[in-house]
């Protein structure tokens, strides 16, 4: 199965949640009790959805769940990490 670049959760937040509700970034930030700058960074893909933000989103909008937001963020982060090289040394028990 081919891997693809998962959407940043901020893109989903802006396009699939805020836009259909007719909410501006400022209005949504007020409901979430976060700064406009914080929410804008997430929506523009320059910030991540933390556990706290995921729970805020769940409490304000009901759906999707905090777990769902975190799964989207994790999938996005992991895909991008896998595109690069991670400097590690594999463990080999017989090499000891």
Order of alpha helices (4+ residues) and beta strands (2+ residues): alpha-alpha-alpha-alpha-alpha
